Amino acid sequence: MQLDCPDLALERHLSYQDRPLGRFPRFVERVVATINSALENIPRDRVRLHVCWGNYEGPHDCDVPLADILPIIREANVGGFFFPFANPRHAHEYRVFEKLPLDDDQLIIAGVIDS
């Protein structure tokens, strides 16, 4: 099963751009808690989570850095994560996994083609 959750990153640009960055992680925590509740009794190795900053024509000047949300997103009871690393604004963020590695039984699926 794939969960498409662009709100875990994109919502910073949409609903939280005029609020302090410190409020956005609390939103992410609520979403991840809801995801985990919905996934109860589903083996995590059967679930992938797609997180992105959106694909739209406009500047990504309010995007949240992956390092600010990854500790929370990692709490999702999923076996793999899809992240778009082809986007020039986020191509470097794969490096965050050096400091915040996934669990041994989790995968990262890197998006490497940008529209």
MODELLER restraints for C-alpha pairs under 7 A, 6 or more apart:
rsr = mdl.restraints
at = mdl.atoms
rsr.add(forms.Gaussian(group=physical.xy_distance, feature=features.Distance(at['CA:1:A'], at['CA:46:A']), mean=6.08, stdev=0.5))
rsr.add(forms.Gaussian(group=physical.xy_distance, feature=features.Distance(at['CA:1:A'], at['CA:47:A']), mean=4.77, stdev=0.5))
rsr.add(forms.Gaussian(group=physical.xy_distance, feature=features.Distance(at['CA:1:A'], at['CA:48:A']), mean=6.19, stdev=0.5))
rsr.add(forms.Gaussian(group=physical.xy_distance, feature=features.Distance(at['CA:2:A'], at['CA:47:A']), mean=5.78, stdev=0.5))
rsr.add(forms.Gaussian(group=physical.xy_distance, feature=features.Distance(at['CA:2:A'], at['CA:48:A']), mean=4.67, stdev=0.5))
rsr.add(forms.Gaussian(group=physical.xy_distance, feature=features.Distance(at['CA:2:A'], at['CA:49:A']), mean=5.77, stdev=0.5))
rsr.add(forms.Gaussian(group=physical.xy_distance, feature=features.Distance(at['CA:3:A'], at['CA:48:A']), mean=6.15, stdev=0.5))
rsr.add(forms.Gaussian(group=physical.xy_distance, feature=features.Distance(at['CA:3:A'], at['CA:49:A']), mean=4.82, stdev=0.5))
rsr.add(forms.Gaussian(group=physical.xy_distance, feature=features.Distance(at['CA:3:A'], at['CA:50:A']), mean=6.00, stdev=0.5))
rsr.add(forms.Gaussian(group=physical.xy_distance, feature=features.Distance(at['CA:4:A'], at['CA:49:A']), mean=6.22, stdev=0.5))
rsr.add(forms.Gaussian(group=physical.xy_distance, feature=features.Distance(at['CA:4:A'], at['CA:50:A']), mean=4.86, stdev=0.5))
rsr.add(forms.Gaussian(group=physical.xy_distance, feature=features.Distance(at['CA:4:A'], at['CA:51:A']), mean=6.78, stdev=0.5))
rsr.add(forms.Gaussian(group=physical.xy_distance, feature=features.Distance(at['CA:5:A'], at['CA:49:A']), mean=6.89, stdev=0.5))
rsr.add(forms.Gaussian(group=physical.xy_distance, feature=features.Distance(at['CA:5:A'], at['CA:50:A']), mean=5.62, stdev=0.5))
rsr.add(forms.Gaussian(group=physical.xy_distance, feature=features.Distance(at['CA:5:A'], at['CA:51:A']), mean=5.26, stdev=0.5))
rsr.add(forms.Gaussian(group=physical.xy_distance, feature=features.Distance(at['CA:6:A'], at['CA:50:A']), mean=6.88, stdev=0.5))
rsr.add(forms.Gaussian(group=physical.xy_distance, feature=features.Distance(at['CA:6:A'], at['CA:51:A']), mean=4.81, stdev=0.5))
rsr.add(forms.Gaussian(group=physical.xy_distance, feature=features.Distance(at['CA:6:A'], at['CA:52:A']), mean=4.75, stdev=0.5))
rsr.add(forms.Gaussian(group=physical.xy_distance, feature=features.Distance(at['CA:6:A'], at['CA:53:A']), mean=6.21, stdev=0.5))
rsr.add(forms.Gaussian(group=physical.xy_distance, feature=features.Distance(at['CA:6:A'], at['CA:54:A']), mean=6.44, stdev=0.5))
rsr.add(forms.Gaussian(group=physical.xy_distance, feature=features.Distance(at['CA:8:A'], at['CA:28:A']), mean=5.69, stdev=0.5))
rsr.add(forms.Gaussian(group=physical.xy_distance, feature=features.Distance(at['CA:8:A'], at['CA:51:A']), mean=6.18, stdev=0.5))
rsr.add(forms.Gaussian(group=physical.xy_distance, feature=features.Distance(at['CA:9:A'], at['CA:51:A']), mean=6.52, stdev=0.5))
rsr.add(forms.Gaussian(group=physical.xy_distance, feature=features.Distance(at['CA:9:A'], at['CA:52:A']), mean=5.76, stdev=0.5))
rsr.add(forms.Gaussian(group=physical.xy_distance, feature=features.Distance(at['CA:9:A'], at['CA:53:A']), mean=5.19, stdev=0.5))
rsr.add(forms.Gaussian(group=physical.xy_distance, feature=features.Distance(at['CA:9:A'], at['CA:64:A']), mean=6.32, stdev=0.5))
rsr.add(forms.Gaussian(group=physical.xy_distance, feature=features.Distance(at['CA:10:A'], at['CA:52:A']), mean=6.36, stdev=0.5))
rsr.add(forms.Gaussian(group=physical.xy_distance, feature=features.Distance(at['CA:10:A'], at['CA:53:A']), mean=4.20, stdev=0.5))
rsr.add(forms.Gaussian(group=physical.xy_distance, feature=features.Distance(at['CA:10:A'], at['CA:54:A']), mean=5.66, stdev=0.5))
rsr.add(forms.Gaussian(group=physical.xy_distance, feature=features.Distance(at['CA:10:A'], at['CA:63:A']), mean=6.89, stdev=0.5))
rsr.add(forms.Gaussian(group=physical.xy_distance, feature=features.Distance(at['CA:12:A'], at['CA:24:A']), mean=6.43, stdev=0.5))
rsr.add(forms.Gaussian(group=physical.xy_distance, feature=features.Distance(at['CA:12:A'], at['CA:62:A']), mean=6.86, stdev=0.5))
rsr.add(forms.Gaussian(group=physical.xy_distance, feature=features.Distance(at['CA:12:A'], at['CA:63:A']), mean=6.22, stdev=0.5))
rsr.add(forms.Gaussian(group=physical.xy_distance, feature=features.Distance(at['CA:12:A'], at['CA:64:A']), mean=6.17, stdev=0.5))
rsr.add(forms.Gaussian(group=physical.xy_distance, feature=features.Distance(at['CA:13:A'], at['CA:62:A']), mean=5.01, stdev=0.5))
rsr.add(forms.Gaussian(group=physical.xy_distance, feature=features.Distance(at['CA:13:A'], at['CA:63:A']), mean=5.56, stdev=0.5))
rsr.add(forms.Gaussian(group=physical.xy_distance, feature=features.Distance(at['CA:16:A'], at['CA:24:A']), mean=6.57, stdev=0.5))
rsr.add(forms.Gaussian(group=physical.xy_distance, feature=features.Distance(at['CA:17:A'], at['CA:62:A']), mean=5.98, stdev=0.5))
rsr.add(forms.Gaussian(group=physical.xy_distance, feature=features.Distance(at['CA:25:A'], at['CA:69:A']), mean=6.26, stdev=0.5))
rsr.add(forms.Gaussian(group=physical.xy_distance, feature=features.Distance(at['CA:28:A'], at['CA:72:A']), mean=6.94, stdev=0.5))
rsr.add(forms.Gaussian(group=physical.xy_distance, feature=features.Distance(at['CA:29:A'], at['CA:72:A']), mean=6.17, stdev=0.5))
rsr.add(forms.Gaussian(group=physical.xy_distance, feature=features.Distance(at['CA:32:A'], at['CA:73:A']), mean=6.63, stdev=0.5))
rsr.add(forms.Gaussian(group=physical.xy_distance, feature=features.Distance(at['CA:32:A'], at['CA:76:A']), mean=5.60, stdev=0.5))
rsr.add(forms.Gaussian(group=physical.xy_distance, feature=features.Distance(at['CA:35:A'], at['CA:76:A']), mean=6.94, stdev=0.5))
rsr.add(forms.Gaussian(group=physical.xy_distance, feature=features.Distance(at['CA:36:A'], at['CA:76:A']), mean=6.02, stdev=0.5))
rsr.add(forms.Gaussian(group=physical.xy_distance, feature=features.Distance(at['CA:36:A'], at['CA:77:A']), mean=5.77, stdev=0.5))
rsr.add(forms.Gaussian(group=physical.xy_distance, feature=features.Distance(at['CA:44:A'], at['CA:77:A']), mean=5.57, stdev=0.5))
rsr.add(forms.Gaussian(group=physical.xy_distance, feature=features.Distance(at['CA:44:A'], at['CA:78:A']), mean=4.35, stdev=0.5))
rsr.add(forms.Gaussian(group=physical.xy_distance, feature=features.Distance(at['CA:44:A'], at['CA:79:A']), mean=4.83, stdev=0.5))
rsr.add(forms.Gaussian(group=physical.xy_distance, feature=features.Distance(at['CA:45:A'], at['CA:78:A']), mean=6.43, stdev=0.5))
rsr.add(forms.Gaussian(group=physical.xy_distance, feature=features.Distance(at['CA:45:A'], at['CA:79:A']), mean=4.31, stdev=0.5))
rsr.add(forms.Gaussian(group=physical.xy_distance, feature=features.Distance(at['CA:46:A'], at['CA:79:A']), mean=6.57, stdev=0.5))
rsr.add(forms.Gaussian(group=physical.xy_distance, feature=features.Distance(at['CA:47:A'], at['CA:78:A']), mean=5.03, stdev=0.5))
rsr.add(forms.Gaussian(group=physical.xy_distance, feature=features.Distance(at['CA:47:A'], at['CA:79:A']), mean=5.58, stdev=0.5))
rsr.add(forms.Gaussian(group=physical.xy_distance, feature=features.Distance(at['CA:47:A'], at['CA:80:A']), mean=6.71, stdev=0.5))
rsr.add(forms.Gaussian(group=physical.xy_distance, feature=features.Distance(at['CA:48:A'], at['CA:78:A']), mean=5.74, stdev=0.5))
rsr.add(forms.Gaussian(group=physical.xy_distance, feature=features.Distance(at['CA:48:A'], at['CA:79:A']), mean=5.88, stdev=0.5))
rsr.add(forms.Gaussian(group=physical.xy_distance, feature=features.Distance(at['CA:48:A'], at['CA:80:A']), mean=4.59, stdev=0.5))
rsr.add(forms.Gaussian(group=physical.xy_distance, feature=features.Distance(at['CA:48:A'], at['CA:81:A']), mean=5.56, stdev=0.5))
rsr.add(forms.Gaussian(group=physical.xy_distance, feature=features.Distance(at['CA:49:A'], at['CA:78:A']), mean=6.68, stdev=0.5))
rsr.add(forms.Gaussian(group=physical.xy_distance, feature=features.Distance(at['CA:49:A'], at['CA:80:A']), mean=6.24, stdev=0.5))
rsr.add(forms.Gaussian(group=physical.xy_distance, feature=features.Distance(at['CA:49:A'], at['CA:81:A']), mean=4.79, stdev=0.5))
rsr.add(forms.Gaussian(group=physical.xy_distance, feature=features.Distance(at['CA:49:A'], at['CA:82:A']), mean=5.99, stdev=0.5))
rsr.add(forms.Gaussian(group=physical.xy_distance, feature=features.Distance(at['CA:50:A'], at['CA:81:A']), mean=5.84, stdev=0.5))
rsr.add(forms.Gaussian(group=physical.xy_distance, feature=features.Distance(at['CA:50:A'], at['CA:82:A']), mean=4.47, stdev=0.5))
rsr.add(forms.Gaussian(group=physical.xy_distance, feature=features.Distance(at['CA:50:A'], at['CA:83:A']), mean=6.34, stdev=0.5))
rsr.add(forms.Gaussian(group=physical.xy_distance, feature=features.Distance(at['CA:51:A'], at['CA:82:A']), mean=6.17, stdev=0.5))
rsr.add(forms.Gaussian(group=physical.xy_distance, feature=features.Distance(at['CA:51:A'], at['CA:83:A']), mean=5.66, stdev=0.5))
rsr.add(forms.Gaussian(group=physical.xy_distance, feature=features.Distance(at['CA:52:A'], at['CA:83:A']), mean=6.08, stdev=0.5))
rsr.add(forms.Gaussian(group=physical.xy_distance, feature=features.Distance(at['CA:52:A'], at['CA:84:A']), mean=6.21, stdev=0.5))
rsr.add(forms.Gaussian(group=physical.xy_distance, feature=features.Distance(at['CA:53:A'], at['CA:63:A']), mean=6.68, stdev=0.5))
rsr.add(forms.Gaussian(group=physical.xy_distance, feature=features.Distance(at['CA:66:A'], at['CA:93:A']), mean=6.51, stdev=0.5))
rsr.add(forms.Gaussian(group=physical.xy_distance, feature=features.Distance(at['CA:67:A'], at['CA:96:A']), mean=6.00, stdev=0.5))
rsr.add(forms.Gaussian(group=physical.xy_distance, feature=features.Distance(at['CA:74:A'], at['CA:102:A']), mean=6.98, stdev=0.5))
rsr.add(forms.Gaussian(group=physical.xy_distance, feature=features.Distance(at['CA:79:A'], at['CA:105:A']), mean=6.70, stdev=0.5))
rsr.add(forms.Gaussian(group=physical.xy_distance, feature=features.Distance(at['CA:79:A'], at['CA:106:A']), mean=4.60, stdev=0.5))
rsr.add(forms.Gaussian(group=physical.xy_distance, feature=features.Distance(at['CA:79:A'], at['CA:107:A']), mean=6.19, stdev=0.5))
rsr.add(forms.Gaussian(group=physical.xy_distance, feature=features.Distance(at['CA:80:A'], at['CA:106:A']), mean=5.17, stdev=0.5))
rsr.add(forms.Gaussian(group=physical.xy_distance, feature=features.Distance(at['CA:80:A'], at['CA:107:A']), mean=4.29, stdev=0.5))
rsr.add(forms.Gaussian(group=physical.xy_distance, feature=features.Distance(at['CA:80:A'], at['CA:108:A']), mean=5.52, stdev=0.5))
rsr.add(forms.Gaussian(group=physical.xy_distance, feature=features.Distance(at['CA:81:A'], at['CA:107:A']), mean=6.29, stdev=0.5))
rsr.add(forms.Gaussian(group=physical.xy_distance, feature=features.Distance(at['CA:81:A'], at['CA:108:A']), mean=4.93, stdev=0.5))
rsr.add(forms.Gaussian(group=physical.xy_distance, feature=features.Distance(at['CA:81:A'], at['CA:109:A']), mean=5.88, stdev=0.5))
rsr.add(forms.Gaussian(group=physical.xy_distance, feature=features.Distance(at['CA:82:A'], at['CA:108:A']), mean=6.10, stdev=0.5))
rsr.add(forms.Gaussian(group=physical.xy_distance, feature=features.Distance(at['CA:82:A'], at['CA:109:A']), mean=4.66, stdev=0.5))
rsr.add(forms.Gaussian(group=physical.xy_distance, feature=features.Distance(at['CA:82:A'], at['CA:110:A']), mean=5.84, stdev=0.5))
rsr.add(forms.Gaussian(group=physical.xy_distance, feature=features.Distance(at['CA:82:A'], at['CA:111:A']), mean=6.89, stdev=0.5))
rsr.add(forms.Gaussian(group=physical.xy_distance, feature=features.Distance(at['CA:83:A'], at['CA:109:A']), mean=6.50, stdev=0.5))
rsr.add(forms.Gaussian(group=physical.xy_distance, feature=features.Distance(at['CA:83:A'], at['CA:110:A']), mean=5.28, stdev=0.5))
rsr.add(forms.Gaussian(group=physical.xy_distance, feature=features.Distance(at['CA:83:A'], at['CA:111:A']), mean=5.80, stdev=0.5))
rsr.add(forms.Gaussian(group=physical.xy_distance, feature=features.Distance(at['CA:84:A'], at['CA:110:A']), mean=5.94, stdev=0.5))
rsr.add(forms.Gaussian(group=physical.xy_distance, feature=features.Distance(at['CA:84:A'], at['CA:111:A']), mean=4.22, stdev=0.5))
rsr.add(forms.Gaussian(group=physical.xy_distance, feature=features.Distance(at['CA:84:A'], at['CA:112:A']), mean=6.62, stdev=0.5))
rsr.add(forms.Gaussian(group=physical.xy_distance, feature=features.Distance(at['CA:85:A'], at['CA:91:A']), mean=4.32, stdev=0.5))
rsr.add(forms.Gaussian(group=physical.xy_distance, feature=features.Distance(at['CA:85:A'], at['CA:94:A']), mean=6.96, stdev=0.5))
rsr.add(forms.Gaussian(group=physical.xy_distance, feature=features.Distance(at['CA:85:A'], at['CA:110:A']), mean=6.08, stdev=0.5))
rsr.add(forms.Gaussian(group=physical.xy_distance, feature=features.Distance(at['CA:85:A'], at['CA:111:A']), mean=5.35, stdev=0.5))
rsr.add(forms.Gaussian(group=physical.xy_distance, feature=features.Distance(at['CA:85:A'], at['CA:112:A']), mean=5.69, stdev=0.5))
rsr.add(forms.Gaussian(group=physical.xy_distance, feature=features.Distance(at['CA:86:A'], at['CA:111:A']), mean=6.09, stdev=0.5))
rsr.add(forms.Gaussian(group=physical.xy_distance, feature=features.Distance(at['CA:86:A'], at['CA:112:A']), mean=4.50, stdev=0.5))
rsr.add(forms.Gaussian(group=physical.xy_distance, feature=features.Distance(at['CA:86:A'], at['CA:113:A']), mean=5.46, stdev=0.5))
rsr.add(forms.Gaussian(group=physical.xy_distance, feature=features.Distance(at['CA:86:A'], at['CA:114:A']), mean=5.24, stdev=0.5))
rsr.add(forms.Gaussian(group=physical.xy_distance, feature=features.Distance(at['CA:87:A'], at['CA:114:A']), mean=5.95, stdev=0.5))
